[in-house]
Amino acid sequence: MTAGRYRVTVTTDGMPLIQGWWGCEATARRKFTSWVGEHGDRPGARVTLVDEETGERLTVWPDAR
């Protein structure tokens, strides 16, 4: 089984904590939101959603403004 196109990664202080791949963008976005809720209170937490096919970062939390 191959990994999906959309990758969600949770890092803490720049180190990977968990990541997962989904073939459907809508599913990956739901997981992104879920992981922000589950892991967003960790010190230095960052959650990203990347389209592995294009290399585009679709969203990141917290917002990098």
Backbone bond lengths (Angstrom), bond angles and torsions (degrees), N, CA, C in turn:
res aa  C-N    CA-C-N  psi(-1)  N-CA   C-N-CA  omega(-1)  CA-C   N-CA-C  phi
1 M - - - 1.462 - - 1.534 108.90 -
2 T 1.313 117.65 132.50 1.454 120.95 -179.62 1.519 110.35 -93.10
3 A 1.327 115.01 157.00 1.456 120.46 178.03 1.522 109.19 -69.04
4 G 1.320 116.59 154.41 1.451 121.57 178.25 1.517 112.22 -75.32
5 R 1.300 114.78 172.72 1.463 122.09 -177.12 1.523 112.42 -73.02
6 Y 1.335 118.28 -32.34 1.459 122.46 -172.27 1.518 110.12 -105.66
7 R 1.357 115.37 124.25 1.464 120.99 -177.03 1.518 110.02 -113.15
8 V 1.333 115.65 129.76 1.457 122.31 173.71 1.527 106.82 -110.86
9 T 1.342 115.00 130.62 1.463 120.61 -178.91 1.519 109.54 -128.89
10 V 1.329 115.70 136.13 1.462 121.86 170.92 1.518 106.50 -109.45
11 T 1.337 116.37 126.31 1.453 121.29 174.18 1.515 108.90 -120.63
12 T 1.316 115.76 152.84 1.459 121.75 171.84 1.513 106.72 -127.09
13 D 1.316 115.33 123.58 1.463 122.02 -176.34 1.525 111.47 50.58
14 G 1.339 116.53 39.69 1.450 122.48 176.12 1.519 116.03 82.09
15 M 1.306 118.27 -3.80 1.465 122.24 -179.75 1.526 109.57 -101.79
16 P 1.338 118.39 132.38 1.467 120.72 179.89 1.526 112.04 -61.08
17 L 1.310 115.69 133.35 1.462 121.90 176.39 1.525 109.34 -104.78
18 I 1.329 116.88 -54.01 1.469 122.31 176.84 1.521 108.69 -147.64
19 Q 1.329 115.44 155.57 1.454 120.31 171.96 1.518 109.35 -153.62
20 G 1.311 114.60 155.74 1.455 120.38 179.53 1.512 109.48 -151.00
21 W 1.331 115.71 158.82 1.457 122.84 -177.68 1.522 109.33 -124.28
22 W 1.337 116.02 139.33 1.456 122.33 178.67 1.517 109.45 -135.07
23 G 1.316 116.60 147.32 1.450 122.04 179.45 1.515 113.43 -82.32
24 C 1.302 117.17 -17.93 1.468 123.20 -176.64 1.534 109.03 -111.30
25 E 1.341 116.58 125.42 1.468 119.83 -179.17 1.527 111.86 -61.47
26 A 1.327 118.11 -40.07 1.465 120.70 -179.31 1.530 110.89 -61.38
27 T 1.316 117.21 -40.43 1.467 121.17 178.18 1.523 109.88 -65.94
28 A 1.320 117.06 -43.55 1.469 120.88 179.52 1.531 110.68 -63.05
29 R 1.323 117.35 -37.98 1.475 119.94 178.55 1.527 111.13 -67.25
30 R 1.326 117.13 -36.91 1.477 119.54 176.05 1.528 110.20 -64.75
31 K 1.339 116.87 -41.43 1.464 120.44 178.61 1.526 110.23 -65.73
32 F 1.331 117.08 -40.25 1.466 121.66 176.02 1.530 109.87 -53.83
33 T 1.333 116.13 -51.93 1.461 121.30 -179.65 1.523 111.32 -61.04
34 S 1.318 116.18 -42.58 1.462 121.28 179.02 1.526 111.04 -61.27
35 W 1.325 116.61 -44.57 1.469 120.00 -177.52 1.524 111.82 -71.35
36 V 1.338 117.83 -30.32 1.467 119.05 172.58 1.527 108.77 -60.39
37 G 1.337 116.91 -44.90 1.464 120.99 178.78 1.516 113.18 -65.18
38 E 1.318 117.37 -38.29 1.463 121.34 -176.93 1.527 113.42 -79.62
39 H 1.332 117.48 -32.26 1.464 120.42 -171.08 1.524 114.21 -123.55
40 G 1.330 117.21 -2.74 1.457 120.54 -175.85 1.514 115.27 -65.01
41 D 1.325 117.59 -18.19 1.459 119.48 179.94 1.532 112.76 -89.13
42 R 1.315 118.07 -0.51 1.473 120.96 177.08 1.528 109.05 -72.81
43 P 1.314 117.67 141.36 1.466 119.71 178.49 1.533 111.12 -59.34
44 G 1.312 116.45 130.92 1.458 121.60 177.93 1.512 115.08 71.78
45 A 1.343 117.54 17.87 1.464 120.74 -177.00 1.516 111.90 -69.69
46 R 1.339 114.40 143.59 1.464 122.59 175.29 1.524 106.64 -146.45
47 V 1.328 116.55 134.73 1.463 121.97 179.08 1.526 107.60 -122.02
48 T 1.332 116.33 130.58 1.459 120.73 -179.76 1.523 110.82 -128.01
49 L 1.324 114.77 149.67 1.456 122.77 173.77 1.522 107.23 -123.17
50 V 1.341 116.16 121.11 1.464 122.07 -176.28 1.520 109.75 -123.83
51 D 1.338 115.30 139.00 1.458 121.75 171.19 1.527 105.81 -86.25
52 E 1.312 117.08 106.44 1.460 121.85 -175.91 1.525 112.65 -66.16
53 E 1.330 117.46 -24.17 1.462 120.24 -179.41 1.532 111.53 -72.92
54 T 1.328 116.69 -40.47 1.463 120.84 -178.43 1.520 113.08 -100.46
55 G 1.338 117.01 -17.87 1.459 121.11 -176.27 1.522 113.08 82.48
56 E 1.324 117.24 1.56 1.460 121.80 -177.36 1.526 111.42 -76.96
57 R 1.330 115.43 133.38 1.467 120.38 172.34 1.519 106.77 -82.85
58 L 1.324 117.00 114.92 1.462 122.51 -173.89 1.512 112.40 -80.93
59 T 1.324 116.63 -38.10 1.472 120.05 178.04 1.520 108.58 -161.80
60 V 1.317 114.14 157.98 1.461 121.22 179.85 1.516 108.77 -145.10
61 W 1.312 115.72 145.12 1.475 121.78 174.74 1.513 107.74 -130.44
62 P 1.295 121.71 136.05 1.468 123.48 -6.96 1.516 110.86 -68.77
63 D 1.316 114.86 158.26 1.458 121.36 -179.03 1.530 108.86 -56.21
64 A 1.319 116.63 132.51 1.466 121.57 -174.76 1.533 113.51 -88.46
65 R 1.277 119.13 29.76 1.483 122.26 -178.14 1.482 112.23 -59.78
